[in-house]
Each structure stands twice: as C-alpha cells, then as structure tokens.
Amino acid sequence: MRKSLITTEIKSDNFFGLYPKALETASYILVKERNNFVPIYAPRGFMNSIERTVKEAEFSNSSNIGIIRLNASKEIEILKGKIKNMVYGIRDWVSSSTYLNGIILSEDLNSENPSIIKPENTEYDFQFNLKKFNIGLSGRILKNSIGETFEEEIILTPTIFDLYALAIALSPERISAVDSHGIEKIIYEKDHSIDEIENSKGDNSKRFYVLYEREIENYRNIFNNPELLPTNGMTPVFSDFYSAISKYKGKCNLFGHSLSNIDEFLDFSCISDNHLFWKICRLAEIERDPNAPLIDCKRKYGIKNEIREFPENINRLQLVPDNAFISCVNFSLKFDQASAIQSLMNLGEIVRDIWFDPLYSESESSEWVIIYDKSRNITPDNPVHLSISEIKNYQVLKF
C-alpha cells in the first residue's frame, strides 16, 4: 500500500552575481536565436556533418559550392526555432548537474501551460515563462508528530534568474525581459549583457541540500555548509526495509531485474514510478555518463577474464546513489543510499534480488551479502553470505 504524499518546495531564491537590472521586475523573457549559426542544441554529429559537406566542396573546388552552402544554411534554419528540437537537444547535452534543463522541460512540453512557448512577438523564437514544476518523489519518508508517514514529492520553483541562465546557455542573438505590463527591454545582445548590476540578494553561496541528517557529516568537508532539505516540520525516517539493511553499511550494491537490459529497465522505471532518482539515471544513461548513479554491470565489468567468470554481473545493475544529484543556479540536492533503495523497492516484482558488493563495502569482510530475493524467501532477516569463490554455484544465479 502506497503512503500518502506530502510536498516539499525548493525555492531557487538565493541568486547571486551579476545580472541585468530589468530581470528584477520581469514576468518572462524572450529569446532570439542567432542567424547563420548552428544552434548549440543541435543533435550530435549535425554540425560536423554540415561542416564536412561544405569543406569537402571547398577543397574540391566544386562548381556547386554556392548551392551546397545555401542548402547547409537551409538545414540549419529548419532545425532552429522549434521548441521540441531545442528542449530535446539540451536534454541530450546537459548532465544531471543541470537537471532542470534536461528532463523537467522535456516532461513539461505537453502540459497545459508549458514553461517554454512560441512568443506573440515574432521577432523572437522562444518565450520562457516562470512555473512551478512537480519533479517527482525524493525517496525520503517523513513522519509527523502522531506517527503518520508520508512519501515526499518535490516541487521546484525556479526564478527568472534560472530562466536567464538557460537562455544564456543557448548562445542567443538577443534576450529581452518583459514585465507585468508587457513592456520589453533588451537585456542581452551579441554576447553582452546590458545594464548589469551586482545582486545584493542571498549570501553569495550555493545551497547544498541532503535528504537525511546523517549525510551532512559525510559532505561537510566537501561542500560548503551542507544542510538538510526542509522537512515541513516533520522528521525524516528510513523505511522498514532500509532500516533492516543499513547495518551492512554498503556504499554500493547490485540488484537483479527481470527485464532484458538497462534501457528497458529505465523505460519501465520512469513510466511506472515517479521517483526522481530514475529520471536522473535515465539522463545519465542517455549521455553514457562515466559517473552515472546506475551502472550496467555486464557492460562495464564484463562476465569473465583470464582468471575467473563473473556470473554476478549478468542481468544486474549497480546502484551508485552518491552520483545522483540535481542542480539549479544556486542550489544542489544530493541523493543517498536510503532514497535510492526506497526508489528501488517501489518497483515491485521486476526487482529479483539485492546483493551488497564486498569491494564497495565499509566492512572488512570479502563476502557478498544477499539481503533480498523474494522468489527464494531471502529477506534482511535471513540474509545469505557468500564468498567470492562460491558465487558461480549459487542458485540465485540460475534463472
């Protein structure tokens, strides 16, 4: 039975640095793309293909060079100015550190009131509107004063400064700020911001949020003043399942699943479950991020070498939750093992088993600890311990 939901709002309200003064009263911004310029969100290989075609024609002194250049310009213009091309393009070249630009905007395209629309002013290509985004479940559980527990849903509220930062990333020709009276003012043109002042808001630091208080100490020496994500006056608690396995202190673990590969697994997870963790994993997989929070064990580690076989890598994925985070202009939210395991156990029957890997454990033991396999009645209360030499003969591997 699913728990009730409670929302936590993250406000991006601590902007610092230089910005155009007109942003202070802006309701939305307008963006005009550059002429004769391959947009930065162009699909991978598009620009290389265009340049190669033109250079080959120039090198061979082709009599059709004029036509070839004209056709190249037409291809560029066809790509530009289309919201889907832009949003899906930036989703593919940004990382989880700019999560807002990637998954959130692509999910928002088909909403009733999307954040990015075509403007009435046809001199511009895009209009960026302020909007609150429901970005999914955090994986954290909150308990109130009478003992009721809730799953936490994250609401992200960007500021006009976040929209401005996204617009700048597109390397546009021009950006204008529009206030509540519809008055436009150009604030950026040809690589230069106009009328910049230093922002006096905030404390000139980026907030770094964690989901559980114990994580503050883990990151205190890495990030400046990590703090607990606001809890609505409630207390963050672990699920019963995670409470039972946290004693193993494994930083990473493998899990088996019943789908054919990592892509199929992530497709299922993102469609059937609303945990933010899976959306971050999907984005990292699209990019083949070497620091992804979810690793295909067979692809990365292989299934044998000259010394021994690695059957534990077949049809298994490795959770590296410390690599999962989202970031906006002035804050980051870091995920952890507890939130990742909560996300995993929400998937139900497709999760076959969970193993803690001794190579990534804080324990001195070299044993694997299998703490979950529903089909074989393995639970955290009756885990199975295996030495590395025993793995290949263990029945869990024989599907």
C-alpha positions as CSV (number, residue, x, y, z in Angstrom):
1,M,0.0,0.0,0.0
2,R,1.4,3.4,-1.1
3,K,1.9,6.0,1.6
4,S,0.2,9.4,1.3
5,L,2.1,12.2,-0.3
6,I,3.4,15.5,1.1
7,T,5.1,18.2,-0.9
8,T,8.3,20.0,-0.2
9,E,9.0,23.1,-2.2
10,I,12.5,24.1,-3.2
11,K,12.7,27.8,-4.0
12,S,15.6,29.0,-6.1
13,D,15.7,32.3,-4.2
14,N,19.3,32.8,-3.3
15,F,20.7,34.1,-6.6
16,F,24.0,36.0,-6.5
17,G,26.4,37.5,-9.0
18,L,25.8,39.9,-11.9
19,Y,22.5,40.2,-13.8
20,P,20.6,42.7,-15.9
21,K,18.6,45.0,-13.7
22,A,15.4,44.6,-15.7
23,L,15.2,41.0,-14.5
24,E,14.1,42.2,-11.1
25,T,10.7,43.1,-12.5
26,A,10.4,40.6,-15.3
27,S,7.5,38.3,-15.7
28,Y,9.1,36.3,-18.5
29,I,11.9,36.5,-21.0
30,L,12.1,36.4,-24.8
31,V,14.9,34.7,-26.7
32,K,16.0,35.3,-30.3
33,E,18.4,32.8,-31.9
34,R,21.4,33.8,-34.0
35,N,21.3,34.0,-37.8
36,N,23.6,31.7,-39.8
37,F,24.6,29.8,-36.6
38,V,24.3,26.1,-35.8
39,P,22.4,26.1,-32.5
40,I,24.2,24.7,-29.6
41,Y,21.4,22.2,-29.0
42,A,21.8,20.6,-32.5
43,P,21.9,16.8,-32.4
44,R,25.3,15.3,-32.0
45,G,27.0,15.0,-35.4
46,F,24.8,17.5,-37.1
47,M,27.3,20.4,-37.1
48,N,30.2,18.0,-38.0
49,S,28.1,16.7,-41.0
50,I,27.3,20.3,-42.2
51,E,30.9,21.4,-41.9
52,R,32.3,18.3,-43.6
53,T,30.0,18.7,-46.6
54,V,30.9,22.3,-47.1
55,K,34.6,21.8,-46.6
56,E,34.7,18.9,-49.0
57,A,33.0,21.0,-51.6
58,E,35.5,23.9,-51.0
59,F,38.5,21.5,-51.1
60,S,37.5,20.0,-54.4
61,N,36.6,23.4,-55.9
62,S,33.2,22.2,-56.6
63,S,31.2,24.3,-59.1
64,N,28.2,23.7,-56.8
65,I,29.7,25.3,-53.7
66,G,27.2,28.1,-53.7
67,I,24.3,25.7,-53.8
68,I,25.9,23.5,-51.1
69,R,26.3,26.4,-48.8
70,L,22.8,27.5,-49.4
71,N,21.5,24.0,-48.7
72,A,23.5,23.9,-45.5
73,S,22.0,27.2,-44.3
74,K,18.5,25.9,-45.1
75,E,19.2,22.8,-43.0
76,I,20.3,24.9,-40.1
77,E,17.2,27.2,-40.4
78,I,14.9,24.1,-40.4
79,L,16.4,23.0,-37.1
80,K,16.2,26.3,-35.4
81,G,13.2,28.0,-33.7
82,K,11.4,24.8,-32.8
83,I,10.7,24.2,-29.1
84,K,10.9,20.4,-29.3
85,N,14.2,20.5,-31.1
86,M,15.6,22.9,-28.5
87,V,14.3,21.1,-25.4
88,Y,15.3,17.6,-26.5
89,G,18.6,18.9,-27.8
90,I,19.6,20.4,-24.5
91,R,18.4,17.3,-22.7
92,D,21.0,15.3,-24.6
93,W,24.0,17.6,-23.9
94,V,23.4,18.6,-20.4
95,S,24.2,16.5,-17.4
96,S,22.4,15.7,-14.2
97,S,24.1,18.8,-12.8
98,T,21.7,20.8,-14.9
99,Y,18.7,18.6,-14.5
100,L,16.2,21.4,-14.9
101,N,17.3,21.9,-18.5
102,G,17.1,18.2,-19.3
103,I,14.3,16.1,-18.1
104,I,12.0,18.6,-16.5
105,L,11.5,20.8,-19.6
106,S,11.0,17.7,-21.8
107,E,8.3,16.4,-19.5
108,D,6.7,19.8,-19.4
109,L,6.3,20.1,-23.2
110,N,2.9,18.5,-23.3
111,S,1.5,20.1,-20.2
112,E,-1.5,22.5,-20.3
113,N,0.7,25.5,-19.6
114,P,4.3,24.7,-20.7
115,S,7.1,26.9,-19.5
116,I,8.5,27.4,-23.0
117,I,6.2,28.6,-25.7
118,K,6.3,30.4,-29.1
119,P,6.0,34.2,-28.4
120,E,3.4,36.5,-29.9
121,N,6.3,38.8,-30.9
122,T,7.6,37.1,-34.0
123,E,11.0,38.8,-33.8
124,Y,11.8,36.2,-31.1
125,D,12.0,32.4,-31.2
126,F,11.2,31.3,-27.6
127,Q,9.3,32.7,-24.6
128,F,10.5,31.4,-21.2
129,N,7.8,31.6,-18.5
130,L,8.0,31.1,-14.8
131,K,6.4,28.0,-13.5
132,K,6.4,25.5,-10.6
133,F,7.5,22.0,-11.5
134,N,6.4,18.8,-9.8
135,I,9.6,16.9,-10.4
136,G,8.8,13.6,-8.6
137,L,9.4,11.7,-5.4
138,S,12.6,12.3,-3.5
139,G,12.7,8.8,-2.0
140,R,12.6,10.3,1.5
141,I,10.0,9.3,4.1
142,L,8.7,11.9,6.5
143,K,6.9,11.2,9.8
144,N,4.6,13.7,11.6
145,S,4.0,14.2,15.3
146,I,1.3,11.5,15.5
147,G,3.4,8.8,13.7
148,E,1.9,9.1,10.3
149,T,4.4,8.6,7.4
150,F,4.4,10.2,4.0
151,E,6.3,9.9,0.7
152,E,7.8,13.2,-0.2
153,E,7.1,14.9,-3.6
154,I,9.4,17.7,-4.7
155,I,8.1,21.0,-6.1
156,L,10.8,23.0,-7.8
157,T,10.2,26.8,-8.1
158,P,12.8,28.4,-10.4
159,T,13.4,32.1,-10.6
160,I,13.7,34.4,-13.5
161,F,17.4,34.1,-13.0
162,D,17.3,30.4,-13.7
163,L,15.5,31.1,-17.0
164,Y,18.0,33.8,-17.8
165,A,20.9,31.3,-17.2
166,L,19.2,28.8,-19.5
167,A,18.7,31.4,-22.2
168,I,22.4,32.5,-22.0
169,A,23.4,28.8,-22.4
170,L,21.8,28.8,-25.8
171,S,24.2,31.4,-27.0
172,P,21.4,33.6,-28.5
173,E,21.4,36.7,-30.6
174,R,19.2,38.6,-28.1
175,I,17.3,38.3,-24.8
176,S,14.5,40.7,-23.7
177,A,12.9,40.9,-20.3
178,V,9.1,41.6,-20.2
179,D,7.4,43.0,-17.1
180,S,3.8,42.5,-16.0
181,H,2.7,45.5,-18.1
182,G,4.1,43.9,-21.3
183,I,7.0,46.3,-21.6
184,E,10.0,44.8,-23.2
185,K,13.6,45.7,-22.5
186,I,16.6,44.2,-24.3
187,I,18.9,42.8,-21.6
188,Y,21.4,40.8,-23.7
189,E,22.7,41.2,-27.2
190,K,25.5,39.6,-29.2
191,D,27.4,38.1,-26.2
192,H,27.0,41.0,-23.9
193,S,24.6,41.6,-21.0
194,I,23.1,45.1,-20.8
195,D,22.7,47.2,-17.7
196,E,24.3,44.7,-15.3
197,I,24.4,45.3,-11.5
198,E,25.6,43.1,-8.7
199,N,22.8,41.3,-7.0
200,S,22.6,42.1,-3.3
201,K,20.2,39.2,-2.5
202,G,21.4,36.0,-0.9
203,D,24.7,35.2,0.8
204,N,26.9,34.6,-2.2
205,S,26.9,30.9,-1.7
206,K,25.2,27.9,-3.3
207,R,23.0,25.9,-1.0
208,F,23.8,22.2,-0.8
209,Y,20.8,20.0,0.4
210,V,20.8,16.4,1.6
211,L,17.8,14.3,2.4
212,Y,18.9,12.8,5.7
213,E,20.8,14.5,8.6
214,R,23.5,11.8,8.7
215,E,24.6,12.9,5.2
216,I,25.6,16.3,6.5
217,E,28.7,15.0,8.1
218,N,29.5,12.9,5.1
219,Y,29.7,16.0,2.9
220,R,30.9,18.7,5.4
221,N,34.5,18.5,4.2
222,I,33.5,18.5,0.5
223,F,30.8,21.2,0.2
224,N,30.3,24.5,2.0
225,N,27.7,24.2,4.8
226,P,25.5,21.2,3.6
227,E,22.1,21.4,5.1
228,L,19.0,19.2,5.5
229,L,16.3,19.8,2.9
230,P,13.4,21.4,4.7
231,T,11.1,18.8,6.2
232,N,7.7,20.6,6.7
233,G,8.2,20.3,10.4
234,M,8.4,16.5,10.2
235,T,11.1,14.0,10.9
236,P,12.9,12.1,8.1
237,V,12.8,8.4,8.8
238,F,14.0,5.3,7.0
239,S,11.7,2.7,5.6
240,D,11.4,-0.6,7.5
241,F,13.3,-2.3,4.7
242,Y,16.2,0.1,4.6
243,S,16.4,0.2,8.4
244,A,16.9,-3.6,8.3
245,I,19.7,-3.4,5.7
246,S,21.5,-0.2,6.7
247,K,23.6,-2.2,9.2
248,Y,25.6,-3.6,6.3
249,K,26.8,-0.1,5.5
250,G,27.4,-1.0,1.9
251,K,28.0,2.1,-0.2
252,C,27.0,0.3,-3.4
253,N,25.0,-2.8,-4.2
254,L,24.0,-4.9,-7.2
255,F,20.4,-5.9,-7.9
256,G,19.0,-8.3,-10.4
257,H,15.9,-7.4,-12.5
258,S,13.5,-9.3,-14.8
259,L,13.9,-7.0,-17.8
260,S,16.3,-7.5,-20.7
261,N,18.7,-4.6,-20.3
262,I,19.3,-1.3,-18.6
263,D,17.4,0.7,-21.2
264,E,14.3,-1.5,-20.8
265,F,14.6,-1.3,-17.1
266,L,14.8,2.6,-17.1
267,D,12.0,2.9,-19.6
268,F,9.8,0.8,-17.2
269,S,11.0,2.7,-14.1
270,C,10.4,6.1,-15.5
271,I,6.9,5.2,-16.8
272,S,5.6,3.2,-13.9
273,D,7.3,5.0,-11.0
274,N,7.6,8.7,-10.1
275,H,10.8,8.7,-8.2
276,L,13.2,11.4,-9.3
277,F,16.2,9.0,-8.9
278,W,15.2,7.0,-12.0
279,K,14.8,10.2,-14.1
280,I,18.3,11.2,-13.2
281,C,19.6,7.7,-14.1
282,R,17.8,7.9,-17.4
283,L,19.5,11.2,-18.3
284,A,22.9,9.8,-17.2
285,E,22.4,6.7,-19.4
286,I,21.4,8.8,-22.4
287,E,24.8,10.6,-22.0
288,R,26.8,7.5,-21.1
289,D,28.0,9.5,-18.1
290,P,31.0,7.7,-16.6
291,N,29.9,8.8,-13.2
292,A,26.3,7.6,-13.6
293,P,24.3,6.6,-10.5
294,L,23.2,3.3,-12.2
295,I,25.7,1.0,-13.9
296,D,25.1,-1.9,-16.3
297,C,27.4,-4.5,-14.7
298,K,27.8,-6.7,-17.7
299,R,28.7,-3.7,-19.9
300,K,31.2,-2.1,-17.5
301,Y,32.8,-5.1,-15.8
302,G,32.2,-7.9,-18.2
303,I,31.3,-11.5,-17.3
304,K,34.8,-13.2,-17.4
305,N,38.5,-12.5,-17.6
306,E,41.6,-14.7,-17.8
307,I,41.3,-15.6,-14.1
308,R,37.6,-16.2,-13.4
309,E,34.0,-15.7,-14.6
310,F,31.7,-13.0,-13.1
311,P,28.2,-14.5,-13.3
312,E,27.0,-11.9,-10.7
313,N,27.2,-9.3,-13.5
314,I,24.7,-10.9,-15.8
315,N,21.4,-9.0,-15.9
316,R,22.4,-6.9,-12.9
317,L,22.7,-3.2,-12.3
318,Q,24.8,-1.4,-9.7
319,L,23.4,1.4,-7.6
320,V,25.9,4.3,-7.0
321,P,23.5,6.7,-5.3
322,D,26.2,9.2,-4.3
323,N,26.4,10.1,-8.0
324,A,22.8,11.2,-8.2
325,F,22.0,14.9,-7.7
326,I,20.2,17.8,-9.3
327,S,21.3,21.4,-9.5
328,C,20.0,24.8,-10.4
329,V,21.8,28.1,-10.5
330,N,22.0,28.4,-6.7
331,F,21.3,25.0,-5.1
332,S,22.1,21.3,-5.4
333,L,20.2,18.3,-4.0
334,K,22.2,15.2,-3.3
335,F,20.6,11.7,-3.1
336,D,21.8,8.8,-0.9
337,Q,21.6,5.1,-0.4
338,A,18.4,5.3,1.6
339,S,16.5,7.3,-1.1
340,A,17.8,5.0,-3.8
341,I,16.8,1.8,-2.1
342,Q,13.3,3.3,-1.4
343,S,13.1,4.1,-5.1
344,L,14.2,0.6,-6.0
345,M,11.8,-1.2,-3.7
346,N,8.9,0.8,-5.1
347,L,9.3,-1.0,-8.5
348,G,7.8,-4.3,-7.1
349,E,8.2,-7.6,-8.9
350,I,10.8,-6.6,-11.5
351,V,13.4,-6.4,-8.7
352,R,14.7,-10.0,-8.3
353,D,17.3,-9.7,-5.7
354,I,19.7,-7.3,-3.9
355,W,23.4,-8.0,-3.2
356,F,25.9,-6.0,-1.3
357,D,29.2,-5.9,-3.0
358,P,32.2,-6.5,-0.7
359,L,34.5,-4.4,-2.9
360,Y,32.4,-1.3,-2.1
361,S,31.5,-2.1,1.5
362,E,32.8,-0.4,4.6
363,S,33.1,-3.9,6.1
364,E,36.4,-5.7,6.2
365,S,34.6,-8.9,5.1
366,S,35.2,-10.2,1.5
367,E,31.8,-11.9,1.5
368,W,28.8,-10.9,-0.6
369,V,25.7,-10.4,1.4
370,I,22.4,-11.2,-0.4
371,I,19.7,-9.5,1.5
372,Y,16.7,-9.9,-0.7
373,D,15.3,-12.4,-3.1
374,K,11.5,-12.7,-2.9
375,S,11.3,-15.9,-5.0
376,R,13.6,-17.7,-2.6
377,N,12.3,-16.1,0.6
378,I,15.6,-14.3,1.3
379,T,14.9,-11.2,3.4
380,P,17.1,-8.8,5.5
381,D,16.2,-11.0,8.5
382,N,17.7,-14.2,6.9
383,P,20.5,-12.9,4.5
384,V,22.8,-15.3,2.6
385,H,26.5,-14.8,2.9
386,L,28.7,-16.0,0.1
387,S,32.5,-15.9,-0.5
388,I,33.6,-14.8,-3.9
389,S,34.6,-18.4,-4.8
390,E,31.0,-19.6,-4.1
391,I,29.2,-17.1,-6.3
392,K,29.2,-19.0,-9.6
393,N,27.5,-22.0,-8.0
394,Y,24.8,-20.1,-6.1
395,Q,21.3,-20.9,-7.1
396,V,20.2,-17.3,-7.3
397,L,22.2,-17.0,-10.5
398,K,20.3,-19.9,-12.1
399,F,17.1,-18.4,-13.5
